[in-house]
Amino acid sequence: MADQDIAAAIASARTYLQANPVEARYRDGPATATIESGLRVRVAGDDGAALVTDMVTGVGGGGSAPSPGWIFRAAYASCVATLVAMTAAENGMLLDGLRVTVDSESDDRGILGIDETVPSGPLGVRVVVSVASIVPAERVREIVEWGVAHCPVHDAVSRAVPIELQVQVR
């Protein structure tokens, strides 16, 4: 989709949701994970979307697919790239190139339960956004910062999100 089409679609969605705010809130489609074998997991959505994860051999996985942690970083990077591209299109900013890299620092003592004071998840996350554009650097920075701030994955990891755990024993 061309930038002007993206901008038009966003404007249309905004206009509709401003007129129909009750339509803005909904439950997102589920992602259901099922063990295939060992630590290899297939995740599927109701819409046919699917992916497979596996853990490294050092913890008993087969190393046959990306780990859930890598999928998280991939989701974060693609979300930021998408929001920056949407924001740039909406503002008529031509991007000659956009690359988002997300990495993190972890301590395996947390995931393995060796030390309960060590978090299981990342100790920190780094997001690097590289933009090629003829637009002044300060304006590019504003667009990137707005895009990051409105990325749902960024939001989910940067604030405390209530989590409801339900355990069903069959």
PyMOL CGO cylinders between C-alpha atoms (Angstrom):
from pymol import cmd
from pymol.cgo import CYLINDER

trace = [
    CYLINDER, 0.00, 0.00, 0.00, 1.36, 3.43, -0.92, 0.3, 1, 1, 1, 1, 1, 1,
    CYLINDER, 1.36, 3.43, -0.92, 2.04, 5.99, 1.79, 0.3, 1, 1, 1, 1, 1, 1,
    CYLINDER, 2.04, 5.99, 1.79, -0.94, 8.14, 0.77, 0.3, 1, 1, 1, 1, 1, 1,
    CYLINDER, -0.94, 8.14, 0.77, -3.20, 5.06, 0.95, 0.3, 1, 1, 1, 1, 1, 1,
    CYLINDER, -3.20, 5.06, 0.95, -1.87, 4.26, 4.43, 0.3, 1, 1, 1, 1, 1, 1,
    CYLINDER, -1.87, 4.26, 4.43, -2.50, 7.85, 5.55, 0.3, 1, 1, 1, 1, 1, 1,
    CYLINDER, -2.50, 7.85, 5.55, -6.05, 7.74, 4.09, 0.3, 1, 1, 1, 1, 1, 1,
    CYLINDER, -6.05, 7.74, 4.09, -6.81, 4.42, 5.82, 0.3, 1, 1, 1, 1, 1, 1,
    CYLINDER, -6.81, 4.42, 5.82, -5.59, 5.77, 9.17, 0.3, 1, 1, 1, 1, 1, 1,
    CYLINDER, -5.59, 5.77, 9.17, -7.64, 8.97, 8.75, 0.3, 1, 1, 1, 1, 1, 1,
    CYLINDER, -7.64, 8.97, 8.75, -10.72, 6.89, 7.91, 0.3, 1, 1, 1, 1, 1, 1,
    CYLINDER, -10.72, 6.89, 7.91, -10.21, 4.63, 10.93, 0.3, 1, 1, 1, 1, 1, 1,
    CYLINDER, -10.21, 4.63, 10.93, -9.75, 7.66, 13.20, 0.3, 1, 1, 1, 1, 1, 1,
    CYLINDER, -9.75, 7.66, 13.20, -12.89, 9.36, 11.88, 0.3, 1, 1, 1, 1, 1, 1,
    CYLINDER, -12.89, 9.36, 11.88, -14.93, 6.19, 12.31, 0.3, 1, 1, 1, 1, 1, 1,
    CYLINDER, -14.93, 6.19, 12.31, -13.69, 5.47, 15.85, 0.3, 1, 1, 1, 1, 1, 1,
    CYLINDER, -13.69, 5.47, 15.85, -14.18, 9.08, 16.94, 0.3, 1, 1, 1, 1, 1, 1,
    CYLINDER, -14.18, 9.08, 16.94, -17.80, 8.81, 15.81, 0.3, 1, 1, 1, 1, 1, 1,
    CYLINDER, -17.80, 8.81, 15.81, -18.20, 5.28, 17.22, 0.3, 1, 1, 1, 1, 1, 1,
    CYLINDER, -18.20, 5.28, 17.22, -16.00, 5.05, 20.34, 0.3, 1, 1, 1, 1, 1, 1,
    CYLINDER, -16.00, 5.05, 20.34, -17.73, 1.90, 21.58, 0.3, 1, 1, 1, 1, 1, 1,
    CYLINDER, -17.73, 1.90, 21.58, -16.26, 0.08, 18.55, 0.3, 1, 1, 1, 1, 1, 1,
    CYLINDER, -16.26, 0.08, 18.55, -12.69, 0.94, 19.59, 0.3, 1, 1, 1, 1, 1, 1,
    CYLINDER, -12.69, 0.94, 19.59, -12.47, -1.52, 22.48, 0.3, 1, 1, 1, 1, 1, 1,
    CYLINDER, -12.47, -1.52, 22.48, -12.46, -5.26, 21.87, 0.3, 1, 1, 1, 1, 1, 1,
    CYLINDER, -12.46, -5.26, 21.87, -10.83, -8.52, 22.95, 0.3, 1, 1, 1, 1, 1, 1,
    CYLINDER, -10.83, -8.52, 22.95, -7.87, -9.36, 20.72, 0.3, 1, 1, 1, 1, 1, 1,
    CYLINDER, -7.87, -9.36, 20.72, -7.86, -12.73, 18.97, 0.3, 1, 1, 1, 1, 1, 1,
    CYLINDER, -7.86, -12.73, 18.97, -6.32, -15.51, 21.04, 0.3, 1, 1, 1, 1, 1, 1,
    CYLINDER, -6.32, -15.51, 21.04, -2.97, -17.15, 20.42, 0.3, 1, 1, 1, 1, 1, 1,
    CYLINDER, -2.97, -17.15, 20.42, -3.18, -20.79, 21.49, 0.3, 1, 1, 1, 1, 1, 1,
    CYLINDER, -3.18, -20.79, 21.49, 0.04, -22.72, 22.14, 0.3, 1, 1, 1, 1, 1, 1,
    CYLINDER, 0.04, -22.72, 22.14, 0.22, -26.51, 21.94, 0.3, 1, 1, 1, 1, 1, 1,
    CYLINDER, 0.22, -26.51, 21.94, 3.28, -28.68, 22.58, 0.3, 1, 1, 1, 1, 1, 1,
    CYLINDER, 3.28, -28.68, 22.58, 4.17, -30.61, 19.41, 0.3, 1, 1, 1, 1, 1, 1,
    CYLINDER, 4.17, -30.61, 19.41, 7.01, -32.58, 20.98, 0.3, 1, 1, 1, 1, 1, 1,
    CYLINDER, 7.01, -32.58, 20.98, 9.67, -31.88, 23.56, 0.3, 1, 1, 1, 1, 1, 1,
    CYLINDER, 9.67, -31.88, 23.56, 9.85, -28.09, 23.84, 0.3, 1, 1, 1, 1, 1, 1,
    CYLINDER, 9.85, -28.09, 23.84, 8.68, -27.45, 20.27, 0.3, 1, 1, 1, 1, 1, 1,
    CYLINDER, 8.68, -27.45, 20.27, 5.45, -25.44, 20.42, 0.3, 1, 1, 1, 1, 1, 1,
    CYLINDER, 5.45, -25.44, 20.42, 2.95, -24.55, 17.70, 0.3, 1, 1, 1, 1, 1, 1,
    CYLINDER, 2.95, -24.55, 17.70, 0.99, -21.34, 18.27, 0.3, 1, 1, 1, 1, 1, 1,
    CYLINDER, 0.99, -21.34, 18.27, -2.18, -20.78, 16.26, 0.3, 1, 1, 1, 1, 1, 1,
    CYLINDER, -2.18, -20.78, 16.26, -4.78, -18.06, 15.99, 0.3, 1, 1, 1, 1, 1, 1,
    CYLINDER, -4.78, -18.06, 15.99, -8.43, -18.33, 15.06, 0.3, 1, 1, 1, 1, 1, 1,
    CYLINDER, -8.43, -18.33, 15.06, -7.68, -16.50, 11.80, 0.3, 1, 1, 1, 1, 1, 1,
    CYLINDER, -7.68, -16.50, 11.80, -5.21, -19.16, 10.60, 0.3, 1, 1, 1, 1, 1, 1,
    CYLINDER, -5.21, -19.16, 10.60, -2.08, -17.32, 11.72, 0.3, 1, 1, 1, 1, 1, 1,
    CYLINDER, -2.08, -17.32, 11.72, 0.55, -19.70, 13.10, 0.3, 1, 1, 1, 1, 1, 1,
    CYLINDER, 0.55, -19.70, 13.10, 4.14, -19.93, 14.21, 0.3, 1, 1, 1, 1, 1, 1,
    CYLINDER, 4.14, -19.93, 14.21, 6.43, -22.47, 15.83, 0.3, 1, 1, 1, 1, 1, 1,
    CYLINDER, 6.43, -22.47, 15.83, 8.93, -21.98, 18.65, 0.3, 1, 1, 1, 1, 1, 1,
    CYLINDER, 8.93, -21.98, 18.65, 11.56, -24.22, 20.19, 0.3, 1, 1, 1, 1, 1, 1,
    CYLINDER, 11.56, -24.22, 20.19, 14.17, -23.83, 22.86, 0.3, 1, 1, 1, 1, 1, 1,
    CYLINDER, 14.17, -23.83, 22.86, 17.93, -24.28, 22.51, 0.3, 1, 1, 1, 1, 1, 1,
    CYLINDER, 17.93, -24.28, 22.51, 19.42, -27.72, 23.04, 0.3, 1, 1, 1, 1, 1, 1,
    CYLINDER, 19.42, -27.72, 23.04, 21.14, -26.53, 26.24, 0.3, 1, 1, 1, 1, 1, 1,
    CYLINDER, 21.14, -26.53, 26.24, 17.78, -26.59, 28.06, 0.3, 1, 1, 1, 1, 1, 1,
    CYLINDER, 17.78, -26.59, 28.06, 16.35, -29.63, 26.32, 0.3, 1, 1, 1, 1, 1, 1,
    CYLINDER, 16.35, -29.63, 26.32, 14.90, -28.11, 23.16, 0.3, 1, 1, 1, 1, 1, 1,
    CYLINDER, 14.90, -28.11, 23.16, 15.66, -29.14, 19.63, 0.3, 1, 1, 1, 1, 1, 1,
    CYLINDER, 15.66, -29.14, 19.63, 16.80, -25.71, 18.42, 0.3, 1, 1, 1, 1, 1, 1,
    CYLINDER, 16.80, -25.71, 18.42, 14.52, -26.23, 15.40, 0.3, 1, 1, 1, 1, 1, 1,
    CYLINDER, 14.52, -26.23, 15.40, 12.73, -22.86, 15.54, 0.3, 1, 1, 1, 1, 1, 1,
    CYLINDER, 12.73, -22.86, 15.54, 13.11, -19.42, 17.11, 0.3, 1, 1, 1, 1, 1, 1,
    CYLINDER, 13.11, -19.42, 17.11, 12.69, -19.20, 20.87, 0.3, 1, 1, 1, 1, 1, 1,
    CYLINDER, 12.69, -19.20, 20.87, 9.69, -17.43, 22.42, 0.3, 1, 1, 1, 1, 1, 1,
    CYLINDER, 9.69, -17.43, 22.42, 12.09, -14.68, 23.57, 0.3, 1, 1, 1, 1, 1, 1,
    CYLINDER, 12.09, -14.68, 23.57, 13.25, -14.09, 19.99, 0.3, 1, 1, 1, 1, 1, 1,
    CYLINDER, 13.25, -14.09, 19.99, 9.61, -14.00, 18.82, 0.3, 1, 1, 1, 1, 1, 1,
    CYLINDER, 9.61, -14.00, 18.82, 8.97, -11.34, 21.50, 0.3, 1, 1, 1, 1, 1, 1,
    CYLINDER, 8.97, -11.34, 21.50, 11.89, -9.25, 20.20, 0.3, 1, 1, 1, 1, 1, 1,
    CYLINDER, 11.89, -9.25, 20.20, 10.69, -9.79, 16.62, 0.3, 1, 1, 1, 1, 1, 1,
    CYLINDER, 10.69, -9.79, 16.62, 7.19, -8.66, 17.59, 0.3, 1, 1, 1, 1, 1, 1,
    CYLINDER, 7.19, -8.66, 17.59, 8.60, -5.58, 19.30, 0.3, 1, 1, 1, 1, 1, 1,
    CYLINDER, 8.60, -5.58, 19.30, 10.83, -4.69, 16.32, 0.3, 1, 1, 1, 1, 1, 1,
    CYLINDER, 10.83, -4.69, 16.32, 8.08, -5.21, 13.74, 0.3, 1, 1, 1, 1, 1, 1,
    CYLINDER, 8.08, -5.21, 13.74, 5.55, -3.26, 15.84, 0.3, 1, 1, 1, 1, 1, 1,
    CYLINDER, 5.55, -3.26, 15.84, 7.88, -0.27, 16.17, 0.3, 1, 1, 1, 1, 1, 1,
    CYLINDER, 7.88, -0.27, 16.17, 8.72, -0.40, 12.44, 0.3, 1, 1, 1, 1, 1, 1,
    CYLINDER, 8.72, -0.40, 12.44, 5.02, -0.53, 11.58, 0.3, 1, 1, 1, 1, 1, 1,
    CYLINDER, 5.02, -0.53, 11.58, 4.07, 2.40, 13.84, 0.3, 1, 1, 1, 1, 1, 1,
    CYLINDER, 4.07, 2.40, 13.84, 6.96, 4.54, 12.63, 0.3, 1, 1, 1, 1, 1, 1,
    CYLINDER, 6.96, 4.54, 12.63, 6.01, 3.81, 9.00, 0.3, 1, 1, 1, 1, 1, 1,
    CYLINDER, 6.01, 3.81, 9.00, 2.34, 4.59, 9.73, 0.3, 1, 1, 1, 1, 1, 1,
    CYLINDER, 2.34, 4.59, 9.73, 3.25, 7.85, 11.45, 0.3, 1, 1, 1, 1, 1, 1,
    CYLINDER, 3.25, 7.85, 11.45, 5.63, 8.86, 8.68, 0.3, 1, 1, 1, 1, 1, 1,
    CYLINDER, 5.63, 8.86, 8.68, 2.98, 8.14, 6.03, 0.3, 1, 1, 1, 1, 1, 1,
    CYLINDER, 2.98, 8.14, 6.03, 0.39, 10.10, 7.97, 0.3, 1, 1, 1, 1, 1, 1,
    CYLINDER, 0.39, 10.10, 7.97, 2.76, 13.07, 8.17, 0.3, 1, 1, 1, 1, 1, 1,
    CYLINDER, 2.76, 13.07, 8.17, 3.78, 12.89, 4.50, 0.3, 1, 1, 1, 1, 1, 1,
    CYLINDER, 3.78, 12.89, 4.50, 7.35, 12.03, 5.45, 0.3, 1, 1, 1, 1, 1, 1,
    CYLINDER, 7.35, 12.03, 5.45, 9.24, 10.04, 2.84, 0.3, 1, 1, 1, 1, 1, 1,
    CYLINDER, 9.24, 10.04, 2.84, 11.40, 7.31, 4.36, 0.3, 1, 1, 1, 1, 1, 1,
    CYLINDER, 11.40, 7.31, 4.36, 14.18, 6.02, 2.15, 0.3, 1, 1, 1, 1, 1, 1,
    CYLINDER, 14.18, 6.02, 2.15, 14.87, 3.26, 4.65, 0.3, 1, 1, 1, 1, 1, 1,
    CYLINDER, 14.87, 3.26, 4.65, 13.74, 2.09, 8.06, 0.3, 1, 1, 1, 1, 1, 1,
    CYLINDER, 13.74, 2.09, 8.06, 15.37, -0.60, 10.19, 0.3, 1, 1, 1, 1, 1, 1,
    CYLINDER, 15.37, -0.60, 10.19, 14.43, -1.47, 13.76, 0.3, 1, 1, 1, 1, 1, 1,
    CYLINDER, 14.43, -1.47, 13.76, 16.63, -3.76, 15.84, 0.3, 1, 1, 1, 1, 1, 1,
    CYLINDER, 16.63, -3.76, 15.84, 15.53, -5.00, 19.25, 0.3, 1, 1, 1, 1, 1, 1,
    CYLINDER, 15.53, -5.00, 19.25, 17.85, -6.91, 21.53, 0.3, 1, 1, 1, 1, 1, 1,
    CYLINDER, 17.85, -6.91, 21.53, 17.85, -7.62, 25.23, 0.3, 1, 1, 1, 1, 1, 1,
    CYLINDER, 17.85, -7.62, 25.23, 20.01, -8.74, 28.10, 0.3, 1, 1, 1, 1, 1, 1,
    CYLINDER, 20.01, -8.74, 28.10, 18.94, -11.83, 30.05, 0.3, 1, 1, 1, 1, 1, 1,
    CYLINDER, 18.94, -11.83, 30.05, 20.16, -13.93, 32.96, 0.3, 1, 1, 1, 1, 1, 1,
    CYLINDER, 20.16, -13.93, 32.96, 19.29, -17.63, 32.61, 0.3, 1, 1, 1, 1, 1, 1,
    CYLINDER, 19.29, -17.63, 32.61, 19.30, -18.08, 36.38, 0.3, 1, 1, 1, 1, 1, 1,
    CYLINDER, 19.30, -18.08, 36.38, 15.83, -16.52, 36.36, 0.3, 1, 1, 1, 1, 1, 1,
    CYLINDER, 15.83, -16.52, 36.36, 14.17, -18.77, 33.77, 0.3, 1, 1, 1, 1, 1, 1,
    CYLINDER, 14.17, -18.77, 33.77, 15.76, -21.85, 35.34, 0.3, 1, 1, 1, 1, 1, 1,
    CYLINDER, 15.76, -21.85, 35.34, 14.71, -20.89, 38.87, 0.3, 1, 1, 1, 1, 1, 1,
    CYLINDER, 14.71, -20.89, 38.87, 18.28, -20.93, 40.17, 0.3, 1, 1, 1, 1, 1, 1,
    CYLINDER, 18.28, -20.93, 40.17, 17.92, -17.55, 41.88, 0.3, 1, 1, 1, 1, 1, 1,
    CYLINDER, 17.92, -17.55, 41.88, 14.40, -16.26, 42.62, 0.3, 1, 1, 1, 1, 1, 1,
    CYLINDER, 14.40, -16.26, 42.62, 15.73, -12.69, 42.84, 0.3, 1, 1, 1, 1, 1, 1,
    CYLINDER, 15.73, -12.69, 42.84, 16.70, -12.79, 39.14, 0.3, 1, 1, 1, 1, 1, 1,
    CYLINDER, 16.70, -12.79, 39.14, 13.84, -11.96, 36.73, 0.3, 1, 1, 1, 1, 1, 1,
    CYLINDER, 13.84, -11.96, 36.73, 12.81, -14.66, 34.26, 0.3, 1, 1, 1, 1, 1, 1,
    CYLINDER, 12.81, -14.66, 34.26, 12.42, -12.13, 31.47, 0.3, 1, 1, 1, 1, 1, 1,
    CYLINDER, 12.42, -12.13, 31.47, 14.81, -9.59, 30.04, 0.3, 1, 1, 1, 1, 1, 1,
    CYLINDER, 14.81, -9.59, 30.04, 16.80, -7.42, 32.43, 0.3, 1, 1, 1, 1, 1, 1,
    CYLINDER, 16.80, -7.42, 32.43, 16.68, -4.67, 29.83, 0.3, 1, 1, 1, 1, 1, 1,
    CYLINDER, 16.68, -4.67, 29.83, 15.65, -4.12, 26.23, 0.3, 1, 1, 1, 1, 1, 1,
    CYLINDER, 15.65, -4.12, 26.23, 17.35, -1.97, 23.60, 0.3, 1, 1, 1, 1, 1, 1,
    CYLINDER, 17.35, -1.97, 23.60, 15.45, -0.59, 20.60, 0.3, 1, 1, 1, 1, 1, 1,
    CYLINDER, 15.45, -0.59, 20.60, 17.56, 0.89, 17.79, 0.3, 1, 1, 1, 1, 1, 1,
    CYLINDER, 17.56, 0.89, 17.79, 15.68, 2.70, 15.03, 0.3, 1, 1, 1, 1, 1, 1,
    CYLINDER, 15.68, 2.70, 15.03, 17.69, 3.61, 11.94, 0.3, 1, 1, 1, 1, 1, 1,
    CYLINDER, 17.69, 3.61, 11.94, 16.00, 5.92, 9.44, 0.3, 1, 1, 1, 1, 1, 1,
    CYLINDER, 16.00, 5.92, 9.44, 17.17, 7.16, 6.07, 0.3, 1, 1, 1, 1, 1, 1,
    CYLINDER, 17.17, 7.16, 6.07, 15.30, 10.31, 5.06, 0.3, 1, 1, 1, 1, 1, 1,
    CYLINDER, 15.30, 10.31, 5.06, 15.84, 13.78, 3.68, 0.3, 1, 1, 1, 1, 1, 1,
    CYLINDER, 15.84, 13.78, 3.68, 13.60, 15.10, 6.46, 0.3, 1, 1, 1, 1, 1, 1,
    CYLINDER, 13.60, 15.10, 6.46, 15.44, 17.06, 9.20, 0.3, 1, 1, 1, 1, 1, 1,
    CYLINDER, 15.44, 17.06, 9.20, 16.76, 14.80, 11.96, 0.3, 1, 1, 1, 1, 1, 1,
    CYLINDER, 16.76, 14.80, 11.96, 14.69, 16.47, 14.71, 0.3, 1, 1, 1, 1, 1, 1,
    CYLINDER, 14.69, 16.47, 14.71, 11.46, 15.82, 12.79, 0.3, 1, 1, 1, 1, 1, 1,
    CYLINDER, 11.46, 15.82, 12.79, 12.52, 12.19, 12.18, 0.3, 1, 1, 1, 1, 1, 1,
    CYLINDER, 12.52, 12.19, 12.18, 13.20, 11.82, 15.92, 0.3, 1, 1, 1, 1, 1, 1,
    CYLINDER, 13.20, 11.82, 15.92, 9.69, 13.17, 16.73, 0.3, 1, 1, 1, 1, 1, 1,
    CYLINDER, 9.69, 13.17, 16.73, 8.07, 10.70, 14.33, 0.3, 1, 1, 1, 1, 1, 1,
    CYLINDER, 8.07, 10.70, 14.33, 10.10, 7.79, 15.73, 0.3, 1, 1, 1, 1, 1, 1,
    CYLINDER, 10.10, 7.79, 15.73, 9.35, 8.72, 19.34, 0.3, 1, 1, 1, 1, 1, 1,
    CYLINDER, 9.35, 8.72, 19.34, 5.62, 9.05, 18.59, 0.3, 1, 1, 1, 1, 1, 1,
    CYLINDER, 5.62, 9.05, 18.59, 5.63, 5.71, 16.78, 0.3, 1, 1, 1, 1, 1, 1,
    CYLINDER, 5.63, 5.71, 16.78, 7.44, 3.94, 19.63, 0.3, 1, 1, 1, 1, 1, 1,
    CYLINDER, 7.44, 3.94, 19.63, 5.13, 5.48, 22.24, 0.3, 1, 1, 1, 1, 1, 1,
    CYLINDER, 5.13, 5.48, 22.24, 2.07, 4.19, 20.35, 0.3, 1, 1, 1, 1, 1, 1,
    CYLINDER, 2.07, 4.19, 20.35, 3.40, 0.70, 19.56, 0.3, 1, 1, 1, 1, 1, 1,
    CYLINDER, 3.40, 0.70, 19.56, 1.19, -1.79, 21.46, 0.3, 1, 1, 1, 1, 1, 1,
    CYLINDER, 1.19, -1.79, 21.46, 4.11, -4.13, 22.17, 0.3, 1, 1, 1, 1, 1, 1,
    CYLINDER, 4.11, -4.13, 22.17, 6.18, -1.26, 23.60, 0.3, 1, 1, 1, 1, 1, 1,
    CYLINDER, 6.18, -1.26, 23.60, 3.21, -0.20, 25.71, 0.3, 1, 1, 1, 1, 1, 1,
    CYLINDER, 3.21, -0.20, 25.71, 2.65, -3.74, 27.01, 0.3, 1, 1, 1, 1, 1, 1,
    CYLINDER, 2.65, -3.74, 27.01, 6.23, -4.02, 28.28, 0.3, 1, 1, 1, 1, 1, 1,
    CYLINDER, 6.23, -4.02, 28.28, 6.63, -0.48, 29.57, 0.3, 1, 1, 1, 1, 1, 1,
    CYLINDER, 6.63, -0.48, 29.57, 3.65, -0.37, 31.93, 0.3, 1, 1, 1, 1, 1, 1,
    CYLINDER, 3.65, -0.37, 31.93, 2.10, -2.78, 34.37, 0.3, 1, 1, 1, 1, 1, 1,
    CYLINDER, 2.10, -2.78, 34.37, -0.60, -4.62, 32.43, 0.3, 1, 1, 1, 1, 1, 1,
    CYLINDER, -0.60, -4.62, 32.43, -3.12, -6.57, 34.51, 0.3, 1, 1, 1, 1, 1, 1,
    CYLINDER, -3.12, -6.57, 34.51, -2.88, -10.30, 33.83, 0.3, 1, 1, 1, 1, 1, 1,
    CYLINDER, -2.88, -10.30, 33.83, -5.62, -12.75, 34.65, 0.3, 1, 1, 1, 1, 1, 1,
    CYLINDER, -5.62, -12.75, 34.65, -4.39, -16.33, 35.02, 0.3, 1, 1, 1, 1, 1, 1,
    CYLINDER, -4.39, -16.33, 35.02, -6.94, -19.10, 34.66, 0.3, 1, 1, 1, 1, 1, 1,
    CYLINDER, -6.94, -19.10, 34.66, -5.87, -22.70, 35.25, 0.3, 1, 1, 1, 1, 1, 1,
    CYLINDER, -5.87, -22.70, 35.25, -8.16, -25.38, 33.83, 0.3, 1, 1, 1, 1, 1, 1,
    CYLINDER, -8.16, -25.38, 33.83, -7.45, -28.96, 34.85, 0.3, 1, 1, 1, 1, 1, 1,
    CYLINDER, -7.45, -28.96, 34.85, -9.13, -31.60, 32.68, 0.3, 1, 1, 1, 1, 1, 1,
]
cmd.load_cgo(trace, "trace")
